[in-house]
Amino acid sequence: MSEDLSAQIGADRSLLLVDDDEPFLKRLGRAMEKRGFVVEMAETVAMGKAIAQSRPPAFAVVDLRLEDGNGLDVVEVLRDKRPDCRIVVLTGYGAIATAVAAVKIGATDYLSKPADANEVTNALLSRGETLPEPPENPMSADRVRWEHIQRVYEMCERNVSETARRLNMHRRTLQRILAKRSPR
């Protein structure tokens, strides 16, 4: 661990990682330990909330979608127990509305998977004085459209007819879009 990174992290180096992708969780945990963090890992919302209640960390990286619920529930507990906690929300579903919700609840930053340990470290330690670098591979217009449709579909509790009505789209057209894989 470099002295500069150690100074940036500070005296409290506790880091909570919450993700249900076990290989990713372990890999990120090892990488963050090498950078000087004291890592604690959780694979469920329940485990993440329990750790946040009993030992609120200085830093947290929380996956948005977990098998037993929404990672934003962990973010809320962290905000209650430790308002100064620096929280990064990770997700494989990079939707703008979700990013806004995460930041409103108290996340410091939002990264789309796959995020590497350097990106996570930079997000955890950034203080917001400078604008972040633009992404190297931004989402295409087709991907942004697909993400929006998915978000509305989830908001409508996966009801195709209600989603089609809200998007002002024919139901069968929507069904065809939902049946396809996400664009790159």
N, C-alpha and C positions, 0 to 999 in steps of 0.2 A: 504494500500500500504506500503511495506517495505521500509526502508530508503535506503537499498542497491539498490533496483530496481529504486527508485526515482533518485539516483545518476547516475545510468547507462543511464536512459532515458535522463537526462539533463534538461536544462531550457525550451527548446521548446518541449512540449509534444504533439504537434499536430499530429494526425494520420488520414489518409484518407483510408477508406475501400470501395472498389469497387467490388460488387458482385451482380448478378441478382437473387441469391437464397435468397429471403427475410428472411425466418426463420434463415438460417445460418448467414446472415449479421447481423441481430439483436442480435443473441446469441453471436457472436464474438464481436460485438460492446460493449455489456454489460460487457463481460469478460475483454476486453481491458481497459475499463473505470475503472474497479476495480483494474487494475494493474497500474493505474495512467496516462493513455493516455487521451488526449482530442480528442474525436472521432468525425469525420464527415463522413457520409455515402452517397454513391451513388449507384444506381442500374443499371446505363447505362454508356456506354463509353462517351456519350455526357455530362452527369452530372459530371462524373469523370474528364473530360477534363476542364469543366467550373470551377470546384473547384480548380484544379491544376493551372489554369491560374490566378484566382483571389486571392486565398489564398493557395499558395504552402506549403504543410505540411513538417515537419521534417521526418515523417515516412509514408509509404503507404503499403497497402496490396491490390493487384489487381488480380482479377480473370482473367484468360486468355481468356476464351470464354464467351462473354456476348451476350445477345439477339440482340443488335444493332451493334455488331462488335467485334474487337479484343482488349483485355486489353492492349496489347503492345502499342497501340496508346496513352493510358493514361500515360504509362511509359515514352514514348518519350517527352510528354509535361512536365512531372515532371522533367525529366533530363534537359530540356531547362530552365525551370523556377527556379529550385532549384537543382543544381548539387550535393549538399551534402545530398539530401534526401535518406534515407535508404528504399529500395523498395523490397518487397517480392512478387513474383508472385505465385498465387495459381491456380491449375487446377485439374480437374477430369481426364484429359487426360495426364498422366505422360509420355510424350515422350521426349527422350534425345535431339532430334533436337530442340524441342521447348524450352527446358531448356537452351540450348546453345544460341538460338536466344534471349531469355529474358535477359540473362546475358550480351550478346554483346550490347544490347540496353541500358543497365544500371541497370538492377535489381541486388540487392545485393544477393538474394537467391531465391530458387525455391522450393516450397513444393507441394506435391500431396494431393488432398482432399481424405478423410476428414482429415484436420489438426486441432489440437486443439489449444486453446489459448496459452498454454505453448510452443508448437512448434513454433507458430507464434512469440511470444515474444522473444524466444531464437534466432530465425533467424533475427529478427529486430535488436537485440542488440549485436549479435556476431560481432566481429571485424576481423574475418578471421585469427587469429593467430594460431588456432589449427584446425586440421582436424575434420570435423563433425563425429559423431558416425555413424557407418554403420546402415542402416535401419533394424528394427526388422523383417520386412517381405518383403524382396526384391522381385522384379518382377520375375516370372518364365521365363524360356527361351521361352515358348509358348507365354507368355504375351508380351515379348520384340519383338518377331516376329510379333505378331498381331499389336502392336503399330507402328512398322516400316511400315507395310502394310497400316495402317490407315493414317499415315503421307504422304506417297507417293500418296495415293488415294486423300487426300485433296489437295496436290500440283497439282495434275492433274485435279483439279476442279471436282472431283467425276466422272471422265470419266473412266469406267471400262476397256475399250479396251486399252487406253493409259497407265493406271496403270499396266495392265497385261504385256504390251510391256516393260515398264521400269523395271519391276520386273523379266522379263524373265520367265513368268509364263503363263500357259494356261488360257484364259479368263474365262472358266467355273469353273476352280479350284478356281480362285480368287472370282468369284461370290458366290461359296459355302462358302468360308472363310468369306466374307463380310456379308453373311446372318446369320452367327452364332453370338452368344453373345461373348463378350471378355472373354478370359481365366483369371483365377484368378492368 
